[in-house]
Amino acid sequence: MISSGAPSAPSAVLVTGAASGIGLACALRLAAAGHGVAMVDRDADGLAGAARRCAERASTAMRISTHAADLTDPAATAAAVNAALTVHTGLYGVVNAAGAVRGGTAVDTTDADWRWNLDTNASSAFYVCRAALPHLVAAGRGAIVNIASLTALRPIPDRAGYAAAKGAVIAFTRQLAYEYGPHGITANTVCPGAIRTPLLAARFDREPAAERDLSARIPLRRMGEPDELAALVVLLVTGGCGYLTGQTITVDGGLSLV
């Protein structure tokens, strides 16, 4: 993490899950566009490498800070947000990209896996927003983008806990839009389809036939790249769509059409 003794960096967008995948793609795009980025992830080593990549694109490395935290822990989450504010002068956006999946049907999902899915995907977004919102309200502006999943809208097998958690993210985001719109804050959900994150790419490297089968069902006939999703997220979180709020947007190559 950048030392709190350093001169204050500009106001920033807080990005969770920033060590890899969609979160990293969002952080890279933000840095390249000259925005301050407070990068949060539980993977401290991965976060350090991701920050170096962002710093290479940023107009000044001072715009990038890193904060390792387990976002399923509310106290650790609040501490990470507070730490970001010892480096940056404020926050004007939040991207909740942290998340993961444990599979299972409603019958074979264990209690532990149910709680894990909810904590990792829904509670983490709640904890981050709860800690960040007072600062957005104080600034009188801000944007929140929560990453859910197409699975919340278009069920697939063995995703009971994950689908429920991502569905909760959509409902929570709509509530944020309703309650905090009067404070100049927008809140939107982005639902990725088949995006080639490192985890999904690793699976399809092992099962190339599965990737071919999936791609054949997608109207664009290919999987998406994290940067393609990040392009929309950055537009939403930096005010490019300032009158859009409370919406759920799918980025799926047309998969939800079939």
KEMI-719216 format. One record per atom (N, C-alpha, C): residue in one letter; atom name; x, y, z. Coordinates in steps of 0.05 Angstrom, whole numbers. Layout:
# residues N
   res   atom       c1       c2       c3
     a     CA        X        Y        Z
...
***
This chain:
# residues 258
   res   atom       c1       c2       c3
     m      N       17      -24        0
     m     CA        0        0        0
     m      C       18       25        0
     i      N        8       46      -14
     i     CA       23       71      -14
     i      C       23       82       15
     s      N       45       92       23
     s     CA       48      103       51
     s      C       29      126       56
     s      N       16      125       80
     s     CA       -2      147       86
     s      C       14      173       91
     g      N       40      171       93
     g     CA       56      195       97
     g      C       62      209       70
     a      N       55      197       48
     a     CA       60      210       22
     a      C       40      232       18
     p      N       46      251        0
     p     CA       26      273       -6
     p      C        0      260      -16
     s      N      -22      273      -10
     s     CA      -48      262      -18
     s      C      -50      259      -48
     a      N      -60      236      -56
     a     CA      -65      232      -85
     a      C      -93      242      -91
     p      N      -99      246     -117
     p     CA     -125      256     -124
     p      C     -147      237     -115
     s      N     -172      247     -116
     s     CA     -195      231     -110
     s      C     -195      207     -129
     a      N     -208      185     -120
     a     CA     -204      160     -134
     a      C     -230      144     -137
     v      N     -229      124     -154
     v     CA     -250      103     -156
     v      C     -239       79     -141
     l      N     -255       68     -123
     l     CA     -248       44     -108
     l      C     -257       20     -125
     v      N     -238        2     -130
     v     CA     -244      -22     -146
     v      C     -237      -47     -130
     t      N     -257      -64     -125
     t     CA     -251      -89     -111
     t      C     -247     -112     -131
     g      N     -234     -133     -121
     g     CA     -227     -155     -139
     g      C     -207     -146     -160
     a      N     -190     -127     -152
     a     CA     -173     -113     -171
     a      C     -148     -128     -179
     a      N     -143     -150     -166
     a     CA     -118     -165     -172
     a      C     -119     -180     -198
     s      N     -143     -185     -208
     s     CA     -144     -201     -233
     s      C     -172     -198     -245
     g      N     -175     -210     -269
     g     CA     -201     -212     -281
     g      C     -214     -185     -287
     i      N     -240     -183     -282
     i     CA     -256     -160     -289
     i      C     -246     -136     -272
     g      N     -241     -140     -246
     g     CA     -232     -118     -230
     g      C     -206     -106     -240
     l      N     -187     -122     -247
     l     CA     -162     -112     -258
     l      C     -167      -97     -284
     a      N     -183     -108     -302
     a     CA     -189      -95     -327
     a      C     -201      -67     -322
     c      N     -218      -65     -303
     c     CA     -230      -38     -296
     c      C     -208      -19     -285
     a      N     -191      -29     -268
     a     CA     -170      -13     -256
     a      C     -151       -3     -278
     l      N     -144      -21     -297
     l     CA     -126      -13     -318
     l      C     -138        9     -336
     r      N     -163        6     -342
     r     CA     -176       26     -359
     r      C     -178       53     -344
     l      N     -185       52     -319
     l     CA     -187       76     -303
     l      C     -160       90     -302
     a      N     -139       75     -296
     a     CA     -112       87     -294
     a      C     -103       99     -320
     a      N     -109       85     -342
     a     CA     -101       95     -369
     a      C     -115      121     -376
     a      N     -140      124     -365
     a     CA     -156      148     -371
     a      C     -150      171     -351
     g      N     -130      166     -333
     g     CA     -122      187     -315
     g      C     -137      189     -289
     h      N     -153      169     -282
     h     CA     -167      169     -257
     h      C     -150      157     -235
     g      N     -154      166     -211
     g     CA     -143      153     -188
     g      C     -157      127     -182
     v      N     -141      107     -173
     v     CA     -153       81     -168
     v      C     -143       71     -142
     a      N     -162       64     -124
     a     CA     -156       50      -99
     a      C     -163       21     -104
     m      N     -143        4     -106
     m     CA     -146      -24     -113
     m      C     -148      -41      -88
     v      N     -169      -58      -86
     v     CA     -173      -74      -63
     v      C     -176     -103      -71
     d      N     -163     -121      -57
     d     CA     -165     -150      -63
     d      C     -154     -165      -39
     r      N     -163     -190      -35
     r     CA     -152     -206      -13
     r      C     -124     -217      -21
     d      N     -118     -219      -47
     d     CA      -93     -230      -57
     d      C      -72     -208      -57
     a      N      -56     -206      -35
     a     CA      -37     -184      -33
     a      C      -15     -185      -55
     d      N       -6     -209      -60
     d     CA       15     -212      -81
     d      C        5     -205     -108
     g      N      -19     -216     -115
     g     CA      -31     -209     -141
     g      C      -37     -180     -143
     l      N      -45     -168     -121
     l     CA      -52     -139     -121
     l      C      -27     -122     -127
     a      N       -4     -130     -116
     a     CA       21     -115     -121
     a      C       28     -115     -150
     g      N       26     -139     -163
     g     CA       32     -141     -191
     g      C       12     -125     -208
     a      N      -14     -126     -200
     a     CA      -34     -111     -215
     a      C      -29      -81     -213
     a      N      -21      -72     -189
     a     CA      -16      -44     -185
     a      C        7      -34     -203
     r      N       27      -51     -206
     r     CA       50      -43     -223
     r      C       40      -40     -252
     r      N       22      -57     -261
     r     CA       11      -54     -288
     r      C       -5      -29     -291
     c      N      -20      -22     -270
     c     CA      -36        2     -271
     c      C      -18       27     -271
     a      N        3       26     -254
     a     CA       21       49     -252
     a      C       35       55     -279
     e      N       40       34     -294
     e     CA       52       37     -320
     e      C       34       53     -339
     r      N        8       51     -335
     r     CA      -11       65     -352
     r      C      -19       92     -341
     a      N      -15       97     -315
     a     CA      -25      121     -302
     a      C       -7      145     -309
     s      N      -18      169     -308
     s     CA       -2      193     -313
     s      C       18      197     -290
     t      N       11      188     -266
     t     CA       30      188     -244
     t      C       23      165     -225
     a      N       44      152     -215
     a     CA       39      128     -198
     a      C       25      136     -172
     m      N       25      162     -165
     m     CA       11      171     -141
     m      C      -19      166     -143
     r      N      -29      162     -167
     r     CA      -58      158     -170
     r      C      -66      130     -163
     i      N      -48      112     -158
     i     CA      -54       84     -152
     i      C      -47       77     -123
     s      N      -66       65     -110
     s     CA      -60       54      -83
     s      C      -71       26      -81
     t      N      -60       10      -63
     t     CA      -68      -18      -60
     t      C      -75      -23      -30
     h      N      -95      -40      -27
     h     CA     -105      -46        0
     h      C     -114      -75        1
     a      N      -99      -92       15
     a     CA     -106     -120       17
     a      C     -126     -123       39
     a      N     -148     -137       33
     a     CA     -169     -141       53
     a      C     -187     -164       45
     d      N     -197     -178       65
     d     CA     -218     -198       61
     d      C     -245     -184       63
     l      N     -258     -181       40
     l     CA     -283     -165       39
     l      C     -307     -179       51
     t      N     -303     -204       59
     t     CA     -325     -217       74
     t      C     -325     -210      103
     d      N     -304     -196      112
     d     CA     -301     -186      139
     d      C     -309     -156      140
     p      N     -331     -149      153
     p     CA     -339     -121      152
     p      C     -319     -102      164
     a      N     -305     -110      185
     a     CA     -285      -92      198
     a      C     -262      -88      179
     a      N     -253     -110      166
     a     CA     -230     -108      148
     a      C     -238      -91      123
     t      N     -262      -93      115
     t     CA     -272      -77       92
     t      C     -272      -48       99
     a      N     -283      -41      122
     a     CA     -284      -13      130
     a      C     -255       -2      133
     a      N     -237      -18      143
     a     CA     -209      -10      146
     a      C     -196       -4      119
     a      N     -203      -21       99
     a     CA     -191      -17       73
     a      C     -201        9       60
     v      N     -227       15       63
     v     CA     -238       40       52
     v      C     -226       64       67
     n      N     -223       62       93
     n     CA     -211       84      108
     n      C     -182       88      100
     a      N     -168       65       96
     a     CA     -140       67       87
     a      C     -137       81       60
     a      N     -156       75       42
     a     CA     -155       89       16
     a      C     -158      119       20
     l      N     -173      127       39
     l     CA     -178      155       43
     l      C     -155      169       59
     t      N     -136      154       68
     t     CA     -112      166       78
     t      C      -92      172       56
     v      N      -97      160       33
     v     CA      -80      164        9
     v      C      -92      184      -10
     h      N     -118      179      -17
     h     CA     -132      196      -36
     h      C     -148      217      -22
     t      N     -153      239      -36
     t     CA     -168      261      -24
     t      C     -198      255      -21
     g      N     -207      234      -34
     g     CA     -235      227      -32
     g      C     -242      205      -51
     l      N     -267      197      -52
     l     CA     -277      176      -70
     l      C     -300      188      -87
     y      N     -300      182     -112
     y     CA     -323      190     -129
     y      C     -335      166     -143
     g      N     -325      142     -138
     g     CA     -337      118     -151
     g      C     -329       93     -137
     v      N     -345       73     -140
     v     CA     -340       46     -129
     v      C     -347       25     -150
     v      N     -329        7     -155
     v     CA     -334      -16     -172
     v      C     -331      -41     -155
     n      N     -352      -55     -150
     n     CA     -351      -80     -135
     n      C     -349     -103     -155
     a      N     -324     -111     -161
     a     CA     -319     -133     -179
     a      C     -310     -159     -165
     a      N     -306     -158     -139
     a     CA     -298     -182     -124
     a      C     -321     -202     -124
     g      N     -314     -227     -128
     g     CA     -334     -248     -128
     g      C     -322     -274     -137
     a      N     -336     -296     -132
     a     CA     -327     -323     -139
     a      C     -352     -341     -137
     v      N     -348     -366     -145
     v     CA     -371     -384     -146
     v      C     -364     -411     -133
     r      N     -382     -421     -118
     r     CA     -383     -449     -110
     r      C     -409     -461     -119
     g      N     -407     -482     -135
     g     CA     -430     -494     -148
     g      C     -446     -511     -129
     g      N     -470     -519     -139
     g     CA     -487     -537     -125
     g      C     -516     -531     -130
     t      N     -532     -552     -130
     t     CA     -561     -549     -132
     t      C     -572     -541     -104
     a      N     -598     -535     -103
     a     CA     -610     -528      -78
     a      C     -609     -551      -58
     v      N     -607     -576      -68
     v     CA     -607     -599      -50
     v      C     -578     -605      -40
     d      N     -559     -603      -58
     d     CA     -532     -611      -50
     d      C     -514     -588      -42
     t      N     -524     -563      -41
     t     CA     -508     -541      -31
     t      C     -508     -543        0
     t      N     -484     -543       11
     t     CA     -481     -545       40
     t      C     -487     -518       53
     d      N     -492     -518       79
     d     CA     -496     -493       93
     d      C     -472     -475       90
     a      N     -448     -487       92
     a     CA     -424     -471       90
     a      C     -421     -459       62
     d      N     -427     -474       41
     d     CA     -425     -463       14
     d      C     -446     -442        8
     w      N     -470     -445       19
     w     CA     -490     -424       16
     w      C     -481     -398       29
     r      N     -471     -400       53
     r     CA     -461     -376       66
     r      C     -437     -364       52
     w      N     -419     -381       42
     w     CA     -396     -372       27
     w      C     -404     -356        2
     n      N     -423     -367      -13
     n     CA     -432     -353      -37
     n      C     -444     -325      -30
     l      N     -460     -325       -9
     l     CA     -472     -299       -2
     l      C     -452     -280        9
     d      N     -434     -289       26
     d     CA     -413     -272       37
     d      C     -395     -261       15
     t      N     -386     -279       -3
     t     CA     -366     -271      -23
     t      C     -377     -253      -44
     n      N     -402     -257      -51
     n     CA     -414     -242      -74
     n      C     -433     -220      -67
     a      N     -448     -223      -45
     a     CA     -468     -203      -38
     a      C     -460     -187      -13
     s      N     -453     -200        8
     s     CA     -445     -186       33
     s      C     -421     -168       28
     s      N     -402     -177       13
     s     CA     -378     -161        7
     s      C     -385     -135       -6
     a      N     -404     -136      -26
     a     CA     -412     -111      -39
     a      C     -426      -92      -19
     f      N     -443     -104       -2
     f     CA     -456      -88       19
     f      C     -437      -75       37
     y      N     -417      -90       47
     y     CA     -397      -78       66
     y      C     -382      -55       53
     v      N     -374      -59       27
     v     CA     -359      -38       14
     v      C     -376      -13       11
     c      N     -401      -17        1
     c     CA     -418        6       -3
     c      C     -424       20       24
     r      N     -429        5       44
     r     CA     -435       17       70
     r      C     -412       35       80
     a      N     -387       25       75
     a     CA     -364       41       83
     a      C     -359       65       65
     a      N     -365       62       40
     a     CA     -358       83       20
     a      C     -379      105       18
     l      N     -404       97       22
     l     CA     -426      116       16
     l      C     -425      142       32
     p      N     -418      142       57
     p     CA     -416      169       71
     p      C     -397      188       57
     h      N     -376      178       45
     h     CA     -357      195       31
     h      C     -368      205        4
     l      N     -383      188       -9
     l     CA     -396      197      -34
     l      C     -418      218      -28
     v      N     -433      213       -7
     v     CA     -454      232        1
     v      C     -441      259        9
     a      N     -419      258       23
     a     CA     -406      282       31
     a      C     -396      298        7
     a      N     -388      284      -14
     a     CA     -379      297      -38
     a      C     -402      307      -55
     g      N     -426      297      -50
     g     CA     -449      306      -65
     g      C     -451      294      -93
     r      N     -435      273      -98
     r     CA     -436      260     -124
     r      C     -422      233     -121
     g      N     -426      216     -141
     g     CA     -413      190     -141
     g      C     -428      170     -158
     a      N     -414      148     -163
     a     CA     -426      127     -179
     a      C     -417      100     -168
     i      N     -436       82     -166
     i     CA     -430       55     -157
     i      C     -438       36     -180
     v      N     -419       18     -186
     v     CA     -425       -4     -206
     v      C     -419      -30     -192
     n      N     -439      -46     -189
     n     CA     -437      -73     -177
     n      C     -438      -94     -199
     i      N     -418     -112     -199
     i     CA     -417     -133     -219
     i      C     -432     -157     -208
     a      N     -454     -165     -222
     a     CA     -469     -188     -215
     a      C     -462     -211     -234
     s      N     -481     -223     -247
     s     CA     -476     -245     -266
     s      C     -501     -250     -282
     l      N     -497     -258     -307
     l     CA     -520     -267     -323
     l      C     -535     -290     -309
     t      N     -521     -305     -292
     t     CA     -533     -327     -278
     t      C     -557     -318     -260
     a      N     -556     -293     -251
     a     CA     -578     -282     -235
     a      C     -603     -278     -251
     l      N     -600     -276     -277
     l     CA     -623     -271     -295
     l      C     -630     -295     -312
     r      N     -611     -312     -317
     r     CA     -615     -334     -336
     r      C     -602     -359     -323
     p      N     -617     -374     -307
     p     CA     -606     -396     -291
     p      C     -591     -417     -308
     i      N     -571     -428     -296
     i     CA     -557     -451     -307
     i      C     -555     -472     -285
     p      N     -549     -496     -292
     p     CA     -548     -517     -271
     p      C     -527     -513     -250
     d      N     -533     -522     -226
     d     CA     -513     -523     -204
     d      C     -503     -496     -195
     r      N     -520     -477     -193
     r     CA     -512     -450     -185
     r      C     -532     -438     -165
     a      N     -544     -454     -148
     a     CA     -565     -444     -130
     a      C     -555     -421     -112
     g      N     -533     -426      -98
     g     CA     -523     -405      -80
     g      C     -512     -381      -95
     y      N     -498     -386     -116
     y     CA     -486     -364     -131
     y      C     -507     -347     -144
     a      N     -527     -360     -157
     a     CA     -549     -345     -170
     a      C     -564     -328     -149
     a      N     -569     -339     -126
     a     CA     -583     -324     -105
     a      C     -567     -300      -96
     a      N     -541     -304      -93
     a     CA     -524     -282      -84
     a      C     -523     -260     -105
     k      N     -520     -267     -130
     k     CA     -519     -246     -151
     k      C     -546     -233     -155
     g      N     -567     -248     -151
     g     CA     -594     -236     -152
     g      C     -597     -215     -129
     a      N     -586     -221     -106
     a     CA     -586     -202      -84
     a      C     -571     -177      -91
     v      N     -549     -179     -106
     v     CA     -533     -156     -114
     v      C     -550     -138     -132
     i      N     -566     -149     -150
     i     CA     -583     -133     -167
     i      C     -604     -118     -150
     a      N     -617     -131     -132
     a     CA     -637     -118     -115
     a      C     -625      -97      -97
     f      N     -602     -103      -86
     f     CA     -588      -83      -69
     f      C     -580      -59      -85
     t      N     -571      -62     -109
     t     CA     -563      -39     -126
     t      C     -587      -21     -132
     r      N     -609      -34     -139
     r     CA     -633      -18     -144
     r      C     -641       -1     -119
     q      N     -638      -14      -96
     q     CA     -644        1      -71
     q      C     -626       24      -67
     l      N     -600       20      -73
     l     CA     -581       42      -71
     l      C     -588       65      -90
     a      N     -596       58     -114
     a     CA     -604       79     -133
     a      C     -627       95     -123
     y      N     -646       82     -111
     y     CA     -670       95     -101
     y      C     -664      113      -77
     e      N     -648      103      -58
     e     CA     -643      117      -33
     e      C     -623      140      -36
     y      N     -603      136      -54
     y     CA     -581      155      -55
     y      C     -581      173      -80
     g      N     -601      169      -98
     g     CA     -604      187     -120
     g      C     -606      216     -112
     p      N     -621      222      -91
     p     CA     -623      250      -82
     p      C     -597      262      -74
     h      N     -577      246      -69
     h     CA     -550      256      -61
     h      C     -532      258      -85
     g      N     -543      254     -109
     g     CA     -526      256     -133
     g      C     -511      231     -140
     i      N     -519      208     -129
     i     CA     -505      183     -132
     i      C     -521      164     -149
     t      N     -508      153     -170
     t     CA     -520      133     -187
     t      C     -511      105     -178
     a      N     -527       85     -184
     a     CA     -520       58     -177
     a      C     -531       40     -199
     n      N     -514       24     -211
     n     CA     -523        6     -233
     n      C     -509      -21     -230
     t      N     -522      -41     -241
     t     CA     -510      -68     -240
     t      C     -503      -76     -268
     v      N     -479      -89     -271
     v     CA     -471     -100     -296
     v      C     -470     -131     -293
     c      N     -483     -145     -311
     c     CA     -484     -174     -310
     c      C     -468     -186     -333
     p      N     -444     -196     -327
     p     CA     -428     -208     -348
     p      C     -439     -235     -356
     g      N     -435     -242     -382
     g     CA     -440     -269     -391
     g      C     -414     -284     -389
     a      N     -407     -297     -411
     a     CA     -383     -313     -412
     a      C     -359     -295     -418
     i      N     -345     -286     -397
     i     CA     -322     -269     -400
     i      C     -297     -285     -394
     r      N     -277     -281     -410
     r     CA     -252     -297     -408
     r      C     -235     -287     -385
     t      N     -244     -291     -361
     t     CA     -227     -285     -337
     t      C     -207     -307     -334
     p      N     -186     -303     -318
     p     CA     -166     -325     -315
     p      C     -178     -351     -305
     l      N     -198     -350     -287
     l     CA     -210     -375     -277
     l      C     -225     -389     -299
     l      N     -241     -375     -315
     l     CA     -256     -388     -336
     l      C     -237     -397     -359
     a      N     -217     -381     -365
     a     CA     -198     -389     -385
     a      C     -183     -414     -378
     a      N     -176     -417     -352
     a     CA     -162     -441     -343
     a      C     -180     -465     -346
     r      N     -205     -462     -340
     r     CA     -224     -485     -343
     r      C     -226     -493     -373
     f      N     -228     -473     -391
     f     CA     -232     -480     -419
     f      C     -206     -489     -432
     d      N     -183     -482     -420
     d     CA     -158     -493     -430
     d      C     -157     -523     -425
     r      N     -170     -531     -403
     r     CA     -172     -560     -397
     r      C     -194     -574     -413
     e      N     -214     -558     -420
     e     CA     -238     -569     -434
     e      C     -244     -553     -459
     p      N     -227     -554     -479
     p     CA     -232     -537     -503
     p      C     -258     -543     -517
     a      N     -268     -568     -515
     a     CA     -294     -574     -528
     a      C     -317     -559     -514
     a      N     -315     -555     -488
     a     CA     -335     -540     -473
     a      C     -336     -511     -483
     e      N     -312     -499     -488
     e     CA     -311     -472     -498
     e      C     -324     -470     -525
     r      N     -318     -489     -543
     r     CA     -330     -489     -569
     r      C     -360     -491     -568
     d      N     -370     -508     -551
     d     CA     -399     -512     -548
     d      C     -412     -486     -538
     l      N     -399     -473     -518
     l     CA     -410     -448     -508
     l      C     -410     -426     -529
     s      N     -388     -423     -542
     s     CA     -385     -402     -562
     s      C     -405     -406     -585
     a      N     -412     -430     -591
     a     CA     -431     -436     -612
     a      C     -459     -427     -605
     r      N     -465     -424     -579
     r     CA     -491     -416     -570
     r      C     -493     -385     -567
     i      N     -471     -372     -568
     i     CA     -470     -342     -564
     i      C     -474     -330     -592
     p      N     -493     -311     -596
     p     CA     -496     -299     -622
     p      C     -471     -288     -634
     l      N     -454     -276     -618
     l     CA     -428     -265     -629
     l      C     -408     -287     -633
     r      N     -414     -312     -625
     r     CA     -398     -335     -630
     r      C     -370     -334     -617
     r      N     -368     -321     -595
     r     CA     -343     -320     -580
     r      C     -348     -312     -551
     m      N     -329     -317     -534
     m     CA     -330     -307     -507
     m      C     -321     -278     -507
     g      N     -329     -263     -486
     g     CA     -320     -236     -483
     g      C     -294     -233     -469
     e      N     -281     -211     -471
     e     CA     -256     -205     -457
     e      C     -262     -186     -434
     p      N     -247     -188     -412
     p     CA     -252     -170     -389
     p      C     -251     -141     -397
     d      N     -234     -133     -415
     d     CA     -232     -105     -423
     d      C     -257      -95     -436
     e      N     -272     -113     -450
     e     CA     -296     -105     -463
     e      C     -318      -98     -442
     l      N     -318     -113     -421
     l     CA     -336     -107     -399
     l      C     -327      -81     -384
     a      N     -301      -79     -380
     a     CA     -290      -56     -366
     a      C     -297      -30     -380
     a      N     -298      -30     -406
     a     CA     -304       -6     -421
     a      C     -331        6     -412
     l      N     -351      -11     -408
     l     CA     -377       -2     -399
     l      C     -376        7     -370
     v      N     -362       -9     -353
     v     CA     -361       -2     -325
     v      C     -348       25     -321
     v      N     -327       31     -335
     v     CA     -313       57     -332
     v      C     -331       79     -341
     l      N     -346       75     -363
     l     CA     -365       96     -372
     l      C     -385      102     -350
     l      N     -396       81     -337
     l     CA     -416       85     -317
     l      C     -405       98     -292
     v      N     -381       90     -284
     v     CA     -371       99     -258
     v      C     -358      126     -259
     t      N     -351      136     -283
     t     CA     -338      162     -285
     t      C     -357      183     -296
     g      N     -383      178     -297
     g     CA     -402      198     -303
     g      C     -410      201     -332
     g      N     -401      182     -349
     g     CA     -408      183     -377
     g      C     -437      178     -382
     c      N     -451      166     -363
     c     CA     -479      160     -365
     c      C     -493      170     -340
     g      N     -490      196     -335
     g     CA     -498      207     -309
     g      C     -528      206     -303
     y      N     -545      202     -323
     y     CA     -574      201     -317
     y      C     -584      172     -317
     l      N     -566      153     -318
     l     CA     -573      124     -318
     l      C     -569      114     -290
     t      N     -590      104     -277
     t     CA     -587       93     -250
     t      C     -608       72     -245
     g      N     -602       54     -227
     g     CA     -620       32     -220
     g      C     -624       11     -241
     q      N     -606       10     -260
     q     CA     -609       -8     -283
     q      C     -591      -32     -281
     t      N     -600      -53     -294
     t     CA     -585      -79     -296
     t      C     -578      -83     -325
     i      N     -552      -83     -331
     i     CA     -543      -84     -359
     i      C     -528     -110     -364
     t      N     -536     -125     -384
     t     CA     -521     -150     -390
     t      C     -500     -144     -411
     v      N     -477     -157     -408
     v     CA     -455     -156     -427
     v      C     -448     -185     -433
     d      N     -461     -196     -454
     d     CA     -460     -225     -457
     d      C     -458     -235     -485
     g      N     -452     -217     -504
     g     CA     -450     -225     -532
     g      C     -477     -235     -543
     g      N     -499     -229     -530
     g     CA     -525     -238     -539
     g      C     -535     -264     -528
     l      N     -520     -275     -508
     l     CA     -527     -302     -498
     l      C     -555     -301     -485
     s      N     -563     -279     -473
     s     CA     -589     -278     -460
     s      C     -612     -277     -480
     l      N     -606     -275     -505
     l     CA     -627     -275     -526
     l      C     -635     -303     -534
     v      N     -619     -322     -527
     v     CA     -625     -349     -537
     v      C     -633     -368     -515
***
